[in-house]
Amino acid sequence: MDEIEVRRKRALFRAQRRGFRELDLIFAQFAEEHLPTLVEPDLTHFEALLSIPDWEIFGWIMGHEPVPDAYNDPVFAQLCAYRPNFV
C-alpha cells in the first residue's frame, strides 16, 4: 500500500471518530465520498481540517464564525456542502 492510501485510511478513521456527533456525520460522509479521489494537496488540506478543534470548525461549517483564509479552500467548501443534511 502506498503512502497516500495509508493517509487516506488514517483520515477516514479520524473523520469517523471526531467525538462530536454532528461533525462525525459531516466529516464521515465527506470522507467516504471524496477521500478515494483526493490528490495529495487536497488530502493535506483535509488532514489540516481534521486537526481543528471540534467547537471551532463546527462554528465555521455552520457559518457562525468566519473561516480563516488558510482553511477557506475548495476542500472546506466541499465539506460544507454536507451541512444541509444535518441542520
Beta strands, then each sheet from edge to edge (+ up, - down):
end
